[in-house]
């Protein structure tokens, strides 16, 4: 499972001009799932993200977690995180899990964040979405958890 985390002052996702998910202070999470991912990978990443100290304290140091600042998460499915561009000019997506695996796992990942105490908004799985955000810092972090790392 792969997550591209962006610390944000705000974020929103729209479909056909209609806002379907919106947050204030928090993180925008682009989430990709591969074939071998399970709830174990999702649980690890949900816990890591909720407690990762990436927000500034009163001294300007990244010392506070998403939970400590009362931030929210905008979770957006992103199968293209598993793009393979080693051959040719068109990305291959064979490492991305099919919707039957990815959709329930991304939904469960969002639930796990909520169980940690993080308010969650989402995009719409499989839809063409427009994502807007104000990346704060900028702070952008790549997180990955594979079945082999259990």
DRENGU-386543 format. One record per residue (C-alpha): x, y, z; residue number from 1; residue in three letters. Coordinates in nm, 2 decimals. Example, Ala and Ser with C-alpha at 12.3 -4.5 7.8 and 13.67 -1.06 7.14 Angstrom:
<recs>
REC   east  north     up seq type
REC   1.23  -0.45   0.78   1  ALA
REC   1.37  -0.11   0.71   2  SER
</recs>
This chain:
<recs>
REC   east  north     up seq type
REC   0.00   0.00   0.00   1  UNK
REC   0.13   0.34  -0.09   2  UNK
REC   0.03   0.68   0.04   3  UNK
REC   0.15   1.02  -0.08   4  UNK
REC   0.08   1.25   0.21   5  UNK
REC   0.06   1.63   0.18   6  UNK
REC   0.03   1.85   0.48   7  UNK
REC  -0.24   2.10   0.39   8  UNK
REC  -0.40   2.42   0.51   9  UNK
REC  -0.71   2.30   0.32  10  UNK
REC  -0.80   2.04   0.06  11  UNK
REC  -1.10   1.95  -0.15  12  UNK
REC  -1.20   1.71  -0.42  13  UNK
REC  -1.46   1.78  -0.69  14  UNK
REC  -1.64   1.57  -0.95  15  UNK
REC  -1.80   1.76  -1.24  16  UNK
REC  -1.78   2.08  -1.05  17  UNK
REC  -1.95   1.93  -0.73  18  UNK
REC  -1.74   1.92  -0.41  19  UNK
REC  -1.76   1.57  -0.27  20  UNK
REC  -1.50   1.60   0.00  21  UNK
REC  -1.34   1.90   0.18  22  UNK
REC  -1.11   1.96   0.48  23  UNK
REC  -0.95   2.25   0.66  24  UNK
REC  -0.61   2.19   0.83  25  UNK
REC  -0.49   1.84   0.79  26  UNK
REC  -0.35   1.60   0.53  27  UNK
REC  -0.45   1.51   0.17  28  UNK
REC  -0.38   1.14   0.12  29  UNK
REC  -0.34   0.99  -0.22  30  UNK
REC  -0.38   0.61  -0.16  31  UNK
REC  -0.28   0.32  -0.39  32  UNK
REC  -0.33  -0.05  -0.33  33  UNK
REC  -0.15  -0.34  -0.48  34  UNK
REC  -0.26  -0.71  -0.51  35  UNK
REC  -0.10  -0.84  -0.18  36  UNK
REC  -0.23  -0.56   0.04  37  UNK
REC  -0.45  -0.64   0.34  38  UNK
REC  -0.60  -0.47   0.64  39  UNK
REC  -0.26  -0.51   0.81  40  UNK
REC  -0.09  -0.26   0.57  41  UNK
REC  -0.39  -0.03   0.60  42  UNK
REC  -0.38  -0.04   0.98  43  UNK
REC  -0.01   0.03   1.00  44  UNK
REC  -0.04   0.33   0.77  45  UNK
REC  -0.35   0.47   0.94  46  UNK
REC  -0.17   0.46   1.28  47  UNK
REC   0.15   0.60   1.13  48  UNK
REC  -0.04   0.89   0.96  49  UNK
REC  -0.25   0.98   1.27  50  UNK
REC   0.06   1.00   1.49  51  UNK
REC   0.32   1.13   1.25  52  UNK
REC   0.47   1.45   1.40  53  UNK
REC   0.45   1.67   1.09  54  UNK
REC   0.28   1.98   1.22  55  UNK
REC   0.46   2.28   1.38  56  UNK
REC   0.45   2.34   1.75  57  UNK
REC   0.47   2.69   1.91  58  UNK
REC   0.85   2.70   1.83  59  UNK
REC   0.80   2.62   1.46  60  UNK
REC   0.93   2.26   1.50  61  UNK
REC   0.75   1.97   1.34  62  UNK
REC   0.65   1.82   1.67  63  UNK
REC   0.28   1.77   1.66  64  UNK
REC   0.06   1.50   1.51  65  UNK
REC  -0.26   1.52   1.31  66  UNK
REC  -0.44   1.42   1.62  67  UNK
REC  -0.27   1.68   1.84  68  UNK
REC  -0.37   1.97   1.60  69  UNK
REC  -0.72   1.84   1.55  70  UNK
REC  -0.66   1.80   1.18  71  UNK
REC  -0.86   1.60   0.92  72  UNK
REC  -0.77   1.37   0.64  73  UNK
REC  -0.89   1.38   0.28  74  UNK
REC  -0.85   1.02   0.14  75  UNK
REC  -0.84   0.99  -0.24  76  UNK
REC  -0.79   0.66  -0.42  77  UNK
REC  -0.50   0.68  -0.67  78  UNK
REC  -0.42   0.36  -0.86  79  UNK
REC  -0.16   0.55  -1.06  80  UNK
REC   0.08   0.54  -0.76  81  UNK
REC   0.15   0.19  -0.89  82  UNK
REC   0.24   0.31  -1.24  83  UNK
REC   0.53   0.12  -1.40  84  UNK
REC   0.72   0.35  -1.65  85  UNK
REC   1.03   0.14  -1.71  86  UNK
REC   0.93   0.04  -2.06  87  UNK
REC   0.79   0.25  -2.34  88  UNK
REC   0.61   0.58  -2.30  89  UNK
REC   0.27   0.46  -2.16  90  UNK
REC   0.25   0.37  -1.79  91  UNK
REC   0.15   0.01  -1.71  92  UNK
REC  -0.07  -0.04  -1.41  93  UNK
REC  -0.04  -0.41  -1.36  94  UNK
REC   0.08  -0.37  -1.00  95  UNK
REC  -0.24  -0.18  -0.90  96  UNK
REC  -0.50  -0.39  -0.74  97  UNK
REC  -0.83  -0.43  -0.92  98  UNK
REC  -1.13  -0.24  -0.78  99  UNK
REC  -1.27  -0.55  -0.61 100  UNK
REC  -0.96  -0.54  -0.38 101  UNK
REC  -0.87  -0.17  -0.38 102  UNK
REC  -1.21  -0.02  -0.31 103  UNK
REC  -1.29  -0.20   0.02 104  UNK
REC  -0.94  -0.16   0.14 105  UNK
REC  -0.93   0.21   0.08 106  UNK
REC  -1.27   0.24   0.25 107  UNK
REC  -1.14   0.04   0.54 108  UNK
REC  -0.83   0.26   0.56 109  UNK
REC  -1.05   0.57   0.60 110  UNK
REC  -1.25   0.39   0.87 111  UNK
REC  -0.92   0.31   1.05 112  UNK
REC  -0.82   0.67   1.04 113  UNK
REC  -1.16   0.76   1.19 114  UNK
REC  -1.11   0.50   1.46 115  UNK
REC  -0.78   0.67   1.55 116  UNK
REC  -0.98   0.99   1.60 117  UNK
REC  -0.91   1.16   1.27 118  UNK
REC  -1.21   1.32   1.08 119  UNK
REC  -1.21   1.18   0.73 120  UNK
REC  -1.35   1.30   0.40 121  UNK
REC  -1.31   1.11   0.07 122  UNK
REC  -1.32   1.13  -0.30 123  UNK
REC  -1.52   0.89  -0.51 124  UNK
REC  -1.35   0.56  -0.61 125  UNK
REC  -1.30   0.53  -0.98 126  UNK
REC  -1.43   0.88  -1.07 127  UNK
REC  -1.24   1.14  -1.26 128  UNK
REC  -1.16   1.39  -0.97 129  UNK
REC  -1.02   1.73  -0.94 130  UNK
REC  -0.81   1.77  -0.63 131  UNK
REC  -0.72   2.11  -0.49 132  UNK
REC  -0.51   2.19  -0.19 133  UNK
REC  -0.28   2.43  -0.02 134  UNK
REC   0.03   2.23   0.06 135  UNK
REC   0.16   2.37   0.38 136  UNK
REC   0.54   2.39   0.40 137  UNK
REC   0.54   2.23   0.15 138  UNK
REC   0.54   1.90   0.33 139  UNK
REC   0.50   1.59   0.11 140  UNK
REC   0.59   1.25   0.24 141  UNK
REC   0.58   0.91   0.07 142  UNK
REC   0.47   0.62   0.29 143  UNK
REC   0.47   0.26   0.19 144  UNK
REC   0.39  -0.07   0.37 145  UNK
REC   0.43  -0.40   0.18 146  UNK
REC   0.32  -0.74   0.29 147  UNK
REC   0.69  -0.84   0.32 148  UNK
REC   0.73  -0.57   0.59 149  UNK
REC   0.48  -0.73   0.83 150  UNK
</recs>
